[in-house]
Amino acid sequence: MRYRLTFVAGLALGYVLGTRAGRERYEQLKKSFREVAQNPAVRNTVESAAQQGRDVAGKAFHSVSEKVGDRMPDSVAERVRSLRERGQGDAEDDWGTSNT
């Protein structure tokens, strides 16, 4: 209940401040965000963090699959195999890349 009240209070505060600030402030914040997002240092940091996340996820996947082994139901094992095969291609995903 406490979290729900906090959320509602934050929502109300955001609405009030947003309506007072108006469209001009919104555009100013949007422009600032774009400038930060297009900064090469920020982009490199995001890309390296995404790559580290993919590496850790891959290690975790192999560690879990070794421990779980044959105890996994066939339907789940087949789904994991299909996801793994789909992800084995040479094409990179758009996450963490500077293609935008």
Residue pairs with C-beta under 8 A, 6 or more apart in sequence:
18 26
36 42
37 43
43 98
46 96
47 96
47 97
47 98
49 96
50 95
50 96
51 96
53 96
54 96
65 80
72 80
